[in-house]
Amino acid sequence: MSALLWWLIPLGATLIALAWAAARSRPRRAAGTHETVGDMARFRAAMRRPMPADRPGPERRRTSRPGTPTPRPGRARRPADRSHPA
């Protein structure tokens, strides 16, 4: 009988995990009509505005492999070592 009681612990944990996963995977409720219409109007107004010519666009950051430091903006890189013949 005690072995059956011990099986209730993983069974209960599994049921709780399934209920949590089902609740997390439900789609979000749609926003209200007034919110989405307002968001779309703001988006269209932003797209109609011209980009300022005196400001450069945003800099693109170089993506690197994990663990590799990214170079700082404006910092010169060392030239490659070309002392060895090919």
C-alpha positions as CSV (number, residue, x, y, z in Angstrom):
1,M,0.0,0.0,0.0
2,S,2.8,2.4,0.8
3,A,4.3,1.9,-2.7
4,L,1.0,3.1,-4.2
5,L,1.1,6.2,-2.0
6,W,4.7,6.9,-3.3
7,W,3.4,6.7,-6.9
8,L,0.9,9.5,-6.2
9,I,3.8,12.0,-5.8
10,P,5.1,11.7,-9.4
11,L,1.6,11.3,-10.8
12,G,0.4,14.5,-9.0
13,A,3.5,16.3,-10.2
14,T,2.9,15.2,-13.8
15,L,-0.7,16.3,-13.7
16,I,0.3,19.7,-12.3
17,A,2.9,20.1,-15.0
18,L,0.4,19.2,-17.7
19,A,-2.1,21.7,-16.4
20,W,0.6,24.4,-16.2
21,A,1.8,23.7,-19.8
22,A,-1.8,23.8,-21.1
23,A,-2.4,27.1,-19.4
24,R,0.8,28.7,-20.7
25,S,0.2,27.5,-24.3
26,R,-3.2,29.1,-24.6
27,P,-3.3,31.9,-27.1
28,R,-3.5,35.4,-25.7
29,R,-6.8,37.2,-25.8
30,A,-7.3,39.6,-28.6
31,A,-6.9,43.3,-27.6
32,G,-9.9,45.5,-27.7
33,T,-11.0,47.1,-31.0
34,H,-10.2,50.6,-29.8
35,E,-6.6,49.6,-28.8
36,T,-5.8,48.0,-32.1
37,V,-7.2,50.8,-34.2
38,G,-5.3,53.3,-32.2
39,D,-2.1,51.3,-32.5
40,M,-2.5,51.0,-36.3
41,A,-3.1,54.8,-36.6
42,R,0.1,55.5,-34.6
43,F,2.0,53.1,-36.8
44,R,0.7,54.7,-40.0
45,A,1.6,58.2,-38.7
46,A,5.1,57.1,-37.9
47,M,5.6,55.5,-41.3
48,R,4.4,58.7,-43.1
49,R,7.0,60.9,-41.2
50,P,10.3,61.3,-43.2
51,M,13.5,60.2,-41.6
52,P,15.7,63.2,-40.6
53,A,18.6,63.7,-43.0
54,D,21.0,65.1,-40.4
55,R,20.9,62.0,-38.2
56,P,22.4,58.8,-39.3
57,G,20.4,55.6,-38.9
58,P,20.9,53.3,-35.9
59,E,24.2,51.3,-35.9
60,R,23.9,47.6,-36.4
61,R,25.6,45.6,-33.8
62,R,27.7,42.7,-35.0
63,T,26.4,39.4,-33.7
64,S,29.1,37.1,-32.5
65,R,29.4,33.6,-31.2
66,P,28.6,33.2,-27.5
67,G,31.7,33.9,-25.4
68,T,33.3,36.1,-28.0
69,P,33.6,39.7,-27.0
70,T,32.0,42.2,-29.4
71,P,34.3,45.1,-30.4
72,R,33.5,48.5,-29.0
73,P,32.2,51.1,-31.5
74,G,35.0,53.4,-32.7
75,R,37.8,51.1,-31.6
76,A,40.4,50.2,-34.2
77,R,41.1,46.6,-34.8
78,R,44.6,45.3,-34.9
79,P,45.9,44.4,-38.4
80,A,46.3,40.7,-39.2
81,D,49.7,39.1,-38.6
82,R,51.2,38.8,-42.1
83,S,54.7,37.8,-41.1
84,H,54.3,34.2,-42.2
85,P,54.5,33.3,-45.9
86,A,51.5,31.6,-47.3
